[in-house]
Amino acid sequence: MKKRAVIILLICALIGAAIPVSAEGTQAYTVLASEEPVYVEHIEFNGLYGFFRDADTDGILDPSKCNYTYGEVTVGGFAVLCHVYMRTFDITDASRFSQTDISDLTQKTLKDIKDAVADKYLKCITKTYYLRLAYTADETTGEIASMTVKIFFACGEKTEDRAELRSTYIGPLAEELAALDTGERFIKLNGLILDGRFRYDVDLQSRSSVVGFVSSGIGVCEEYAGFTALMLDALGYENRIVTGTVNGVLHMWNVVKIEDRVYHLDILQNGPVDAEGRHISAGRDYLLVSEATVGRTHTVADIYKDLSSLALYDYVFDGYPESFEGSVERNGALYLPDVPAGTAVSGLCDLLSGGGFIRIFDNGEELGADAVVSTGCTADIYVNGKTLGVCTVCVDGDLFGDGAADEADLDEIIRIVMERDEENCAETVFFAADMNGDGAVTVTDAVALYDAVFVKEPEPEDTGEQGEEVIAP
């Protein structure tokens, strides 16, 4: 009883007002702090960071769990009207702290929470953050008996308005895009944002509201990134917000995960603007690109470095082969028959219309462009760090895979024909021996190989006439 008698209540509002970490204790904060919390989350102190790290924006700003008001807060020295939400937490392990910890705890807690939400949509709509901490303590020992943390988010939009935007505007657009394949979907999304319905605010008056961005048609990077994030959410893509600079100017953009690959996505920077902020074109310079590509002009803030480093590849929208032209499936594997003897790697890639996406290997070692392919070499389609297909090369007449069609190969094809041993041949031998591609190894193939090995093209006849000398101008 004696200990309880000496516990006194130290009012949190005094501490919060005395240590304004992110904004002053202005009217909206004071109004909410004086209200009875609509919901109290019971949590250990170290769990605060994890709570905000794991919760999404709608979960954090859930109207059923937040006290809410629309009122003035101070942002950058100016009074600004905002939608202000307050989340209340009861710290269940408060007794491990003392009164001397309070100042550091207040500073550290707000910083940790801002870091925890830094890559969420919440970052796009929050103008400022604020925190108040209340506690009771033993007057004699200074030991904390109870602690309440109230965290405020001053936002440019209301949760209910964002929900309506999703259902009436974002949802229908996402439904149209969902019917497209991945590449077309992102090209369409890029064009949609840059098609004239939105323009950049050249006066740099940030509204921190995607709801306002859609209704007014004007915004800065926060609104572009936020709108993109809502579209990606609706399409089912895991995505995050990153901040940093572009050409030295503070900036915000998106990253998105597609099929286990992370890409940077900065649609605003794809659309250069005129003097009034209207987009004059829709490029693809920053449409699903790697850290290396975005890093040519962008600098990612340190807090996002780990996330950014996952973006290893640029997405390839078109121009790569989806399969091997002329390949044949046999016993569950793909083979590429009818490759002429003496074909170089570069020639085979041209034959397959592979551009720079076909790689040729010999016993696991990648061959250079001038190397001659042989039976048993493998080819793969390699796009964005992902192998899309593999097949085995079969060169006409090169039954032994040594890169030459010679007398040894001829002897072997004759043996196969004479002994009718076609069924026992390895697939590579079969396809190399089937010179005419009719699906069987016959005398016709033996004759074709004989002609290739022994019958030489006649040398051009020397008429003894000299060509006319031409002197270039």
C-alpha positions as CSV (number, residue, x, y, z in Angstrom):
1,M,0.0,0.0,0.0
2,K,2.9,2.4,0.9
3,K,4.4,2.0,-2.6
4,R,1.1,2.6,-4.3
5,A,0.7,5.7,-2.1
6,V,3.9,7.2,-3.4
7,I,3.2,6.5,-7.1
8,I,2.3,9.7,-8.8
9,L,0.8,10.5,-12.2
10,L,3.2,12.4,-14.5
11,I,1.1,13.8,-17.3
12,C,2.3,12.8,-20.8
13,A,1.0,15.9,-22.4
14,L,3.7,17.9,-20.6
15,I,6.4,15.6,-21.9
16,G,5.1,15.5,-25.4
17,A,4.8,19.3,-25.5
18,A,8.2,19.8,-24.0
19,I,9.8,17.5,-26.5
20,P,8.2,18.3,-29.9
21,V,10.1,15.8,-32.1
22,S,8.3,16.2,-35.4
23,A,5.8,19.0,-35.1
24,E,4.5,21.4,-32.5
25,G,1.7,20.4,-30.1
26,T,-0.9,22.3,-32.1
27,Q,-4.6,22.2,-31.8
28,A,-5.4,19.0,-33.6
29,Y,-2.9,17.0,-31.5
30,T,-4.2,18.6,-28.3
31,V,-7.8,17.8,-29.2
32,L,-7.1,14.1,-29.9
33,A,-4.8,13.7,-26.9
34,S,-7.5,14.9,-24.6
35,E,-10.0,12.3,-25.9
36,E,-10.6,8.8,-24.5
37,P,-8.9,6.4,-27.0
38,V,-11.4,4.5,-29.2
39,Y,-9.0,1.6,-29.1
40,V,-5.9,0.7,-27.1
41,E,-3.2,-1.8,-28.4
42,H,-1.4,-3.6,-25.6
43,I,2.1,-4.3,-26.6
44,E,5.7,-4.5,-25.4
45,F,7.8,-1.5,-26.1
46,N,10.1,-3.2,-28.5
47,G,7.0,-4.5,-30.4
48,L,6.1,-1.0,-31.5
49,Y,8.5,-1.0,-34.4
50,G,7.4,-4.5,-35.6
51,F,3.7,-3.4,-35.4
52,F,4.2,-0.5,-37.8
53,R,6.7,-2.4,-40.0
54,D,4.2,-5.3,-40.5
55,A,0.9,-3.3,-40.7
56,D,-0.3,-1.8,-44.0
57,T,-1.5,1.8,-44.3
58,D,-5.2,1.0,-43.9
59,G,-4.4,-1.1,-40.9
60,I,-2.5,1.7,-39.2
61,L,-5.1,4.3,-40.1
62,D,-8.1,2.0,-39.4
63,P,-11.0,4.4,-38.3
64,S,-12.2,1.8,-35.8
65,K,-8.8,1.9,-34.0
66,C,-7.9,5.6,-34.4
67,N,-9.1,8.8,-32.8
68,Y,-9.6,11.2,-35.7
69,T,-10.1,14.9,-36.3
70,Y,-9.7,17.3,-39.2
71,G,-7.8,20.3,-38.0
72,E,-4.6,22.4,-38.0
73,V,-1.1,21.1,-37.4
74,T,2.2,22.9,-37.9
75,V,4.2,21.8,-40.9
76,G,7.4,23.6,-41.7
77,G,6.4,26.5,-39.5
78,F,3.0,26.9,-41.2
79,A,-0.5,25.9,-39.9
80,V,-1.9,23.3,-42.3
81,L,-5.3,21.6,-42.2
82,C,-4.9,17.8,-42.1
83,H,-6.7,14.6,-41.4
84,V,-5.1,13.6,-38.1
85,Y,-5.2,10.1,-36.8
86,M,-4.1,9.0,-33.3
87,R,-3.1,5.4,-32.4
88,T,-2.9,4.6,-28.7
89,F,-0.6,1.9,-27.2
90,D,-0.4,0.6,-23.7
91,I,3.3,-0.5,-23.0
92,T,3.0,-3.8,-21.1
93,D,6.7,-3.9,-20.0
94,A,6.9,-0.3,-18.8
95,S,8.5,-1.3,-15.5
96,R,11.9,-1.9,-17.1
97,F,12.2,1.8,-17.7
98,S,12.9,4.7,-15.4
99,Q,12.0,8.4,-15.6
100,T,15.5,9.2,-16.9
101,D,14.8,7.1,-20.0
102,I,11.8,9.2,-21.1
103,S,13.4,11.8,-23.2
104,D,15.5,9.3,-25.2
105,L,12.5,7.0,-25.5
106,T,10.4,9.8,-27.0
107,Q,13.0,10.7,-29.6
108,K,13.8,7.1,-30.4
109,T,10.3,5.8,-30.6
110,L,9.2,8.4,-33.2
111,K,12.3,7.8,-35.3
112,D,11.7,4.1,-35.2
113,I,8.1,4.4,-36.3
114,K,9.0,6.8,-39.1
115,D,11.6,4.3,-40.3
116,A,9.1,1.4,-40.0
117,V,6.6,3.1,-42.3
118,A,9.1,4.7,-44.6
119,D,8.5,2.3,-47.5
120,K,4.7,2.2,-47.2
121,Y,2.0,4.1,-49.0
122,L,1.5,6.0,-45.7
123,K,4.7,7.9,-46.6
124,C,3.0,9.4,-49.6
125,I,0.1,10.9,-47.7
126,T,1.6,11.9,-44.3
127,K,2.6,15.5,-43.9
128,T,4.1,15.1,-40.4
129,Y,4.3,12.7,-37.5
130,Y,4.0,13.4,-33.8
131,L,4.2,11.5,-30.5
132,R,3.1,11.9,-26.9
133,L,4.1,9.7,-24.1
134,A,2.4,9.4,-20.7
135,Y,3.5,7.4,-17.7
136,T,3.1,6.9,-14.0
137,A,6.2,6.4,-11.8
138,D,7.3,5.6,-8.3
139,E,8.2,9.0,-6.8
140,T,11.0,7.4,-4.7
141,T,12.7,5.1,-7.2
142,G,11.7,6.7,-10.4
143,E,10.7,3.3,-11.8
144,I,7.9,3.5,-14.4
145,A,4.7,1.8,-13.4
146,S,2.7,2.3,-16.6
147,M,3.2,3.9,-19.9
148,T,1.0,5.0,-22.8
149,V,2.2,6.1,-26.2
150,K,0.0,8.1,-28.6
151,I,1.3,8.4,-32.1
152,F,-0.2,10.9,-34.5
153,F,-0.3,10.9,-38.4
154,A,-1.3,14.2,-40.1
155,C,-2.4,13.1,-43.5
156,G,-3.5,14.8,-46.7
157,E,-6.5,12.4,-47.2
158,K,-9.1,10.5,-45.2
159,T,-9.2,6.7,-45.0
160,E,-12.8,6.4,-46.1
161,D,-12.2,8.7,-49.1
162,R,-9.3,6.5,-50.2
163,A,-11.5,3.4,-49.9
164,E,-14.0,5.1,-52.2
165,L,-11.3,6.0,-54.7
166,R,-10.2,2.4,-54.8
167,S,-13.7,1.1,-55.6
168,T,-14.8,3.8,-58.1
169,Y,-11.6,4.6,-59.9
170,I,-8.6,2.5,-59.1
171,G,-10.5,-0.8,-59.2
172,P,-12.0,-0.4,-62.7
173,L,-8.6,0.7,-64.2
174,A,-6.8,-2.3,-62.6
175,E,-9.4,-4.6,-64.0
176,E,-8.7,-3.4,-67.5
177,L,-4.9,-3.8,-67.0
178,A,-5.3,-7.3,-65.4
179,A,-6.4,-8.7,-68.7
180,L,-3.1,-7.9,-70.4
181,D,0.2,-9.8,-70.1
182,T,2.9,-8.4,-67.8
183,G,4.8,-6.3,-70.3
184,E,1.7,-4.7,-71.8
185,R,0.2,-4.2,-68.4
186,F,3.1,-2.0,-67.2
187,I,3.4,-0.2,-70.5
188,K,-0.3,0.6,-70.3
189,L,0.0,1.7,-66.7
190,N,2.9,4.0,-67.6
191,G,0.9,5.5,-70.5
192,L,-2.2,5.9,-68.4
193,I,-0.5,8.0,-65.8
194,L,1.2,10.1,-68.4
195,D,-1.7,10.4,-70.9
196,G,-2.7,13.9,-69.9
197,R,-5.2,13.2,-67.1
198,F,-2.5,14.3,-64.6
199,R,0.1,17.0,-64.7
200,Y,3.1,17.9,-62.5
201,D,2.8,20.8,-60.1
202,V,5.7,23.0,-61.2
203,D,5.1,25.2,-58.1
204,L,5.9,22.2,-55.9
205,Q,2.9,22.6,-53.6
206,S,2.8,19.0,-52.2
207,R,-0.7,17.9,-51.2
208,S,0.2,14.5,-49.9
209,S,-3.1,13.1,-51.2
210,V,-3.8,10.7,-54.0
211,V,-7.5,11.4,-53.5
212,G,-6.8,15.0,-54.3
213,F,-4.4,14.0,-57.1
214,V,-7.2,12.2,-58.9
215,S,-9.8,14.9,-58.3
216,S,-7.6,17.8,-59.2
217,G,-5.4,16.2,-61.8
218,I,-2.2,17.8,-60.4
219,G,0.5,16.6,-58.0
220,V,4.1,16.1,-57.2
221,C,6.2,13.0,-56.7
222,E,4.3,11.9,-53.6
223,E,1.0,11.8,-55.4
224,Y,2.5,10.0,-58.5
225,A,4.2,7.4,-56.4
226,G,1.1,7.0,-54.2
227,F,-1.2,6.6,-57.1
228,T,1.2,4.0,-58.7
229,A,1.2,2.2,-55.3
230,L,-2.6,1.9,-55.2
231,M,-2.6,0.6,-58.8
232,L,0.0,-2.0,-58.0
233,D,-1.9,-3.0,-54.8
234,A,-5.1,-3.5,-56.9
235,L,-3.2,-5.6,-59.5
236,G,-1.8,-7.8,-56.7
237,Y,1.9,-6.8,-56.9
238,E,4.0,-6.5,-53.8
239,N,5.4,-2.9,-53.9
240,R,7.2,-0.4,-51.7
241,I,8.0,3.3,-51.7
242,V,11.6,4.6,-51.9
243,T,12.9,8.2,-51.5
244,G,16.1,9.8,-52.5
245,T,17.2,12.3,-55.1
246,V,17.1,12.6,-58.9
247,N,19.7,14.8,-60.3
248,G,20.2,16.2,-56.8
249,V,16.5,17.0,-56.2
250,L,14.5,15.3,-53.4
251,H,12.2,12.6,-55.0
252,M,10.0,9.7,-54.3
253,W,9.2,6.6,-56.5
254,N,8.2,3.0,-56.4
255,V,9.8,-0.5,-56.4
256,V,7.7,-3.6,-57.4
257,K,8.2,-7.3,-57.3
258,I,7.3,-9.3,-60.4
259,E,7.9,-13.1,-60.4
260,D,10.4,-12.9,-57.6
261,R,12.3,-10.1,-59.3
262,V,12.5,-6.5,-57.8
263,Y,12.4,-3.5,-60.2
264,H,12.5,0.3,-59.8
265,L,9.5,2.0,-61.2
266,D,9.5,5.8,-61.6
267,I,6.7,6.8,-63.9
268,L,6.9,10.5,-63.2
269,Q,10.4,10.6,-64.5
270,N,9.3,8.8,-67.7
271,G,7.1,11.8,-68.6
272,P,9.0,15.0,-69.3
273,V,6.8,18.1,-68.8
274,D,6.3,21.5,-70.4
275,A,6.4,24.8,-68.5
276,E,2.9,24.1,-67.2
277,G,3.6,20.6,-66.0
278,R,1.8,18.8,-68.8
279,H,3.5,15.5,-69.9
280,I,4.7,15.8,-73.4
281,S,5.6,12.1,-73.9
282,A,5.6,8.7,-72.2
283,G,9.0,7.1,-72.2
284,R,10.3,3.9,-70.6
285,D,13.7,5.0,-69.2
286,Y,12.6,4.1,-65.6
287,L,9.9,1.5,-66.3
288,L,10.9,-1.6,-64.4
289,V,14.7,-1.1,-64.2
290,S,17.6,-2.3,-62.1
291,E,19.4,-0.4,-59.4
292,A,22.3,0.1,-61.8
293,T,20.0,1.8,-64.4
294,V,18.1,4.0,-62.0
295,G,21.4,4.9,-60.3
296,R,22.6,6.8,-63.4
297,T,20.4,9.7,-62.3
298,H,18.8,8.7,-58.9
299,T,20.4,8.4,-55.5
300,V,18.5,6.1,-53.1
301,A,18.4,7.2,-49.5
302,D,20.5,5.0,-47.1
303,I,17.4,3.5,-45.4
304,Y,16.3,1.9,-48.7
305,K,19.7,0.6,-49.8
306,D,18.9,-3.0,-48.9
307,L,15.6,-2.9,-50.8
308,S,17.2,-1.2,-53.8
309,S,20.0,-3.7,-54.0
310,L,17.5,-6.4,-54.8
311,A,16.8,-4.8,-58.2
312,L,19.4,-6.6,-60.2
313,Y,17.9,-6.6,-63.7
314,D,16.1,-4.5,-66.2
315,Y,12.8,-5.9,-67.4
316,V,12.7,-6.8,-71.1
317,F,9.4,-6.0,-72.6
318,D,9.8,-7.3,-76.1
319,G,12.4,-8.6,-78.6
320,Y,13.3,-11.9,-76.9
321,P,12.4,-15.4,-78.3
322,E,9.9,-17.3,-76.2
323,S,10.9,-20.7,-77.8
324,F,13.5,-22.2,-80.1
325,E,12.5,-22.0,-83.7
326,G,12.7,-25.5,-85.3
327,S,13.2,-27.4,-82.0
328,V,11.8,-30.9,-81.6
329,E,10.7,-32.6,-78.4
330,R,11.8,-36.2,-77.9
331,N,11.6,-38.2,-74.7
332,G,10.8,-35.1,-72.7
333,A,13.7,-33.0,-73.9
334,L,14.1,-30.3,-76.6
335,Y,16.6,-30.8,-79.5
336,L,17.6,-28.4,-82.2
337,P,18.3,-30.5,-85.4
338,D,19.4,-29.5,-88.9
339,V,22.1,-27.1,-87.8
340,P,24.6,-26.9,-90.7
341,A,28.1,-28.0,-90.0
342,G,30.5,-25.2,-89.3
343,T,27.9,-22.9,-87.9
344,A,29.3,-20.3,-85.5
345,V,27.6,-19.2,-82.3
346,S,26.6,-15.9,-83.8
347,G,25.2,-17.6,-86.8
348,L,23.1,-20.0,-84.7
349,C,21.7,-17.1,-82.6
350,D,20.7,-15.3,-85.9
351,L,19.2,-18.6,-87.1
352,L,17.1,-18.7,-83.9
353,S,16.2,-15.0,-84.1
354,G,17.5,-14.8,-80.6
355,G,19.0,-11.3,-80.5
356,G,21.2,-11.1,-77.4
357,F,19.1,-13.5,-75.4
358,I,20.5,-16.9,-76.7
359,R,23.6,-18.4,-75.0
360,I,25.4,-21.4,-76.2
361,F,27.3,-23.7,-73.9
362,D,29.8,-26.6,-74.4
363,N,30.1,-28.8,-71.4
364,G,28.9,-26.0,-69.2
365,E,31.2,-23.4,-70.6
366,E,29.7,-20.5,-72.5
367,L,31.0,-20.1,-76.0
368,G,32.0,-16.9,-77.7
369,A,30.3,-15.5,-80.8
370,D,33.0,-16.8,-83.2
371,A,33.2,-20.4,-81.7
372,V,31.8,-23.2,-83.9
373,V,29.0,-25.2,-82.4
374,S,29.0,-29.0,-82.3
375,T,26.4,-31.7,-81.5
376,G,25.8,-31.8,-77.8
377,C,26.1,-28.1,-77.2
378,T,23.2,-26.6,-75.3
379,A,21.4,-23.4,-76.0
380,D,19.3,-21.4,-73.6
381,I,17.0,-18.3,-73.7
382,Y,18.2,-16.0,-70.9
383,V,16.1,-13.0,-70.0
384,N,16.5,-10.8,-66.8
385,G,18.5,-13.4,-65.0
386,K,16.0,-16.1,-65.7
387,T,16.4,-19.1,-68.1
388,L,13.2,-19.4,-70.1
389,G,14.2,-22.6,-72.0
390,V,17.0,-25.0,-72.9
391,C,17.6,-27.3,-75.9
392,T,20.4,-29.4,-77.2
393,V,22.1,-28.6,-80.5
394,C,22.4,-31.3,-83.1
395,V,24.8,-30.5,-86.0
396,D,24.2,-32.3,-89.3
397,G,26.7,-35.1,-89.7
398,D,28.5,-34.5,-86.4
399,L,27.5,-37.7,-84.7
400,F,30.4,-37.7,-82.2
401,G,30.1,-34.1,-81.1
402,D,33.6,-33.1,-82.0
403,G,32.6,-30.3,-84.2
404,A,33.4,-32.0,-87.5
405,A,31.5,-34.1,-90.0
406,D,34.2,-36.6,-91.2
407,E,34.9,-40.2,-92.2
408,A,34.4,-41.4,-88.6
409,D,30.9,-40.0,-88.6
410,L,30.3,-41.6,-92.0
411,D,31.4,-45.0,-90.8
412,E,29.0,-44.7,-87.8
413,I,26.0,-43.7,-89.9
414,I,26.7,-46.7,-92.3
415,R,26.8,-49.0,-89.2
416,I,23.5,-47.6,-88.0
417,V,21.8,-48.2,-91.4
418,M,23.3,-51.7,-91.9
419,E,22.5,-52.9,-88.4
420,R,19.2,-51.1,-88.3
421,D,20.3,-49.7,-84.9
422,E,18.4,-46.5,-85.1
423,E,16.3,-47.2,-82.0
424,N,19.4,-47.6,-79.8
425,C,20.9,-44.3,-80.9
426,A,21.2,-41.4,-78.4
427,E,18.9,-38.6,-79.4
428,T,21.8,-36.4,-80.4
429,V,23.3,-39.1,-82.6
430,F,19.9,-39.7,-84.2
431,F,19.3,-36.0,-85.1
432,A,22.8,-35.5,-86.3
433,A,22.5,-38.6,-88.5
434,D,19.1,-37.7,-89.9
435,M,20.7,-35.4,-92.6
436,N,17.5,-34.8,-94.6
437,G,15.2,-34.4,-91.5
438,D,12.7,-37.0,-92.5
439,G,12.6,-38.6,-89.0
440,A,14.6,-41.7,-89.9
441,V,18.3,-42.7,-90.5
442,T,18.5,-44.3,-94.0
443,V,20.9,-44.8,-96.9
444,T,19.8,-41.4,-98.2
445,D,21.4,-39.8,-95.1
446,A,24.6,-41.9,-95.6
447,V,24.9,-40.6,-99.2
448,A,24.3,-37.0,-98.1
449,L,27.0,-37.3,-95.5
450,Y,29.4,-39.0,-98.0
451,D,28.8,-36.1,-100.4
452,A,29.5,-33.6,-97.5
453,V,32.8,-35.4,-96.5
454,F,34.3,-36.5,-99.8
455,V,32.7,-34.5,-102.6
456,K,34.3,-31.1,-102.9
457,E,33.0,-28.1,-104.8
458,P,35.1,-27.6,-107.9
459,E,37.5,-24.7,-107.9
460,P,36.5,-21.8,-110.1
461,E,38.1,-22.0,-113.6
462,D,41.1,-19.7,-114.1
463,T,40.5,-17.9,-117.4
464,G,43.7,-16.0,-117.1
465,E,41.9,-12.7,-117.5
466,Q,42.8,-9.9,-115.2
467,G,40.0,-7.9,-113.5
468,E,39.8,-4.3,-114.3
469,E,41.5,-2.2,-111.6
470,V,39.1,0.3,-110.0
471,I,40.5,3.2,-108.1
472,A,38.3,4.6,-105.4
473,P,37.8,8.4,-105.5
